[in-house]
C-alpha cells in the first residue's frame, strides 16, 4: 500500500473587495504544518457571507494504474470573530467549482482552537473527485459574529490523503553500446498499458543504429527524425462570431505570447448573448517554416481567464485548436477568474500543408472571459539528415531494450573454405614492415582481384 498527500495550489474568493488574503503559500501544505495563512472578512457587517476556496490538488501524483482503496479530505484551521450560528450553511464543505457536493460537510465548526477537520464523502468516489480536476476544492464560509470584529480564518494546510496500490509494476531497462545517448536510460518502473518511448541520439549522425527488444530485432520499428527547429508564433489577426459584448477586447492578444501577454484587459471579459456561445478565431503566420518540413510536435499555450469560476453551458471560457471548422485538439477550460496558462496539443498528426489552416478559437458564453496572449509553438524537421530515433511500445511485462550505435554493432567477418567447411579467419596487413590485425575488412580487398589461401 502507498500513501499520497495531495495539497492545494490555488485559491479563489467570492469577493476580492471584502475578502483579504495573506501568506497564502502557508496554506499550500498538508495538515502537519504549524504555520498558517489567513482569509479575512473585512466588511463591517454581520449580514454578508463570503467564501474562500482552496483548489488545485495535483491528481497526477497518483499513478493512472493505481487502485485507490480510500481517500480522506482534511483541513487544519482555526478562526476568530467567526459566526456562532449553528446553520449547516456555515460549515466548511467540498465543492466542484462553486457547486456544492452533497453530504460533504466538515467534521466540526471553526473555532479559536486549531483543529484538523475531515470531510464526509457523501456519494463521492475517487474517480468522481479526480474527474473534477482543478475545480475540486474546499469551501470556507466567512461571516462575522460582530460588525466590530473581523472574521479571520487561519488555514495551516489542507490535503487529500490517498491510500492506493499499483498492481504489477514492470521494469523496462534500456542499455547502450556505442557513441551517443538514450533517454530514458537504465531501469525504469512502468505499468501494463503505459506508453514507453525511447529516444536514441547518435553522436555521429551517420552511424548505424540497431536495437533489440528481449533479444528480438526491432530496428525496423525505430522512427528516424530529422534535425529539429522550433518556431513560436503569436496571433496576427482575429475575427469574432456571436460575441455580444467586448469583441474589441479580443484584439488584445494580437502580437502577444502567453509568456508576455497584453497588459490591457486583465480584468475585462467578452461574452455572448444569453443561451448562446460565441468565439474569437486567432490566426497565425507560419511562412517561416519550409514547405517540405515534417511537423514533429505542436504545443499551444493560451493566457487568459474566465468571468466566473462556474463551468457550464452558460459559464464558458475555453480554447481549442481548429483546422478550418474542425477541432483538432481537446477543448480546454480556463480554470479560474485569475489569469493563467492553459495548454493545447493536437490529438493527431498535422502536416505542413494543414498548418496554414490552423487557428485557435476562444469560446465564451453569457458569462465569458478573455485571452491576453497565445504562444503557438511548432517543432519541425526538414529531412536533411537524421538527428535522432524514437521507439515506442505499450508496456506489457518486464523488458530489456539493447541499443547499438555505430562500430559497437556486429562487425564484418572473413571466412575461407577449408576441407569443405567455411572457417572464420583473422586478417593481417603488413604496415611499415610489421603485420597488423585489420578490423575494416572491406578496405583490404579489391573486388576485381582473386585471392588464394596459402596456409
ABEGO torsion letter per residue (X at the ends): XBBBBBBBABBBBABAAABBBBGAAAAABBAABABBBBBBBABBBAABBBBBBBBGBBAAABBAABBBABBBBBBBBBBBGBBABABAAABBBBBBEABBBBGABBABBBBABBBBBBBBAEABBAAAAAAAEAABBBBBBBBBABAABBBBBBBAEBBBBBBBBBBGBBBBBBBBBEBEBBOBBEBBBBBBGBBBBBBBBBABAABBBBBBBGGBBAAAABBBBBBBBBBBBBBABBBBBGBABGAAAAAAABGBBAABBBABGAABBBBBBBGBBBBBBBBBBAAABBAABBBABBBBBBBBBBABABBBAABBBBBBBBBEABBABBBBBBABABBBBBBBBBABBBBAAAAAABBBBBBBBABBEBBABBBBBBBBBAGAEBABBBBBBBBBEBBBBBBBBEAABBBBBBBBBBGGBBBBBBBBBBBGGBBBBBABAAAABBAABBBBBAX
